[in-house]
Amino acid sequence: MVWCVAGSEASLQSSSAVAGLSVDDVADCLRRLHLDAFVESFRQHAVDGDLLSHIDEQMLVSDFAMTRFEAKKLVMFVMHGWRPTHAS
């Protein structure tokens, strides 16, 4: 899977690749996943890729006030490399 991070292409093959993302990279990923509403909260909590890879769906719902659907999107990105596909 190729994910564009901070304006350049970076290959994210697994959740271990997510662990290398900076706080700014995580914010960019949230925007690309249409989770813009959570960017500031993740920044305030200094959520980088390593921390993100250890946050589960329950924490996202209870601590970050995400809906279950929003949390599922983010967990699928972290664990499986999911990203939205758009028609050309």
C-alpha positions as CSV (number, residue, x, y, z in Angstrom):
1,M,0.0,0.0,0.0
2,V,1.2,3.5,-0.7
3,W,0.1,6.3,1.5
4,C,1.1,9.9,0.8
5,V,2.5,11.4,4.0
6,A,3.5,15.1,4.5
7,G,3.5,15.7,0.7
8,S,5.7,12.8,-0.2
9,E,5.0,9.2,-0.9
10,A,5.8,6.7,1.8
11,S,5.2,3.0,1.7
12,L,3.3,1.6,4.6
13,Q,3.4,-2.2,4.5
14,S,2.1,-2.9,8.0
15,S,1.2,-1.5,11.4
16,S,4.9,-1.5,12.1
17,A,5.4,1.1,9.4
18,V,2.7,3.3,11.1
19,A,4.9,3.2,14.3
20,G,7.4,5.4,12.5
21,L,5.0,8.3,11.8
22,S,5.5,11.6,13.5
23,V,2.7,13.6,15.2
24,D,2.5,15.7,12.1
25,D,2.3,12.6,9.9
26,V,-0.5,11.2,12.1
27,A,-2.4,14.5,11.7
28,D,-2.0,14.3,7.9
29,C,-3.3,10.7,7.9
30,L,-6.4,11.7,10.0
31,R,-7.2,14.4,7.4
32,R,-6.8,11.9,4.6
33,L,-9.1,9.5,6.4
34,H,-11.7,12.3,6.7
35,L,-11.2,12.4,10.5
36,D,-10.2,16.1,10.6
37,A,-12.2,16.8,13.7
38,F,-9.7,14.8,15.7
39,V,-6.5,16.4,14.5
40,E,-6.2,18.9,17.3
41,S,-7.0,16.4,20.0
42,F,-4.4,14.0,18.7
43,R,-1.8,16.8,18.6
44,Q,-2.6,17.9,22.2
45,H,-2.0,14.3,23.3
46,A,1.1,14.1,21.1
47,V,-0.1,11.0,19.4
48,D,2.6,9.8,17.0
49,G,2.6,6.6,15.0
50,D,4.1,4.4,17.8
51,L,1.4,5.5,20.3
52,L,-1.3,5.2,17.6
53,S,-0.3,1.6,16.9
54,H,-1.1,0.8,20.6
55,I,-4.5,2.6,20.8
56,D,-7.5,0.3,20.4
57,E,-11.0,1.0,19.2
58,Q,-12.3,1.2,22.7
59,M,-9.8,4.0,23.6
60,L,-10.7,5.9,20.5
61,V,-14.4,5.8,21.4
62,S,-14.1,6.5,25.1
63,D,-11.0,8.8,25.2
64,F,-11.2,10.6,21.9
65,A,-15.1,10.6,21.5
66,M,-15.0,9.0,18.1
67,T,-18.0,7.1,16.8
68,R,-17.5,3.4,16.5
69,F,-17.4,3.8,12.7
70,E,-14.7,6.5,12.9
71,A,-12.7,4.4,15.3
72,K,-13.0,1.4,12.9
73,K,-11.7,3.4,10.0
74,L,-8.6,4.4,11.9
75,V,-7.9,1.0,13.3
76,M,-8.3,-0.5,9.8
77,F,-5.7,2.0,8.6
78,V,-3.3,1.2,11.4
79,M,-3.7,-2.6,11.3
80,H,-4.4,-3.3,7.6
81,G,-3.3,-0.3,5.7
82,W,-6.9,0.6,4.7
83,R,-7.5,3.9,3.1
84,P,-10.5,5.4,1.2
85,T,-10.6,4.8,-2.5
86,H,-12.1,7.4,-4.8
87,A,-13.4,7.0,-8.3
88,S,-11.1,8.4,-10.9
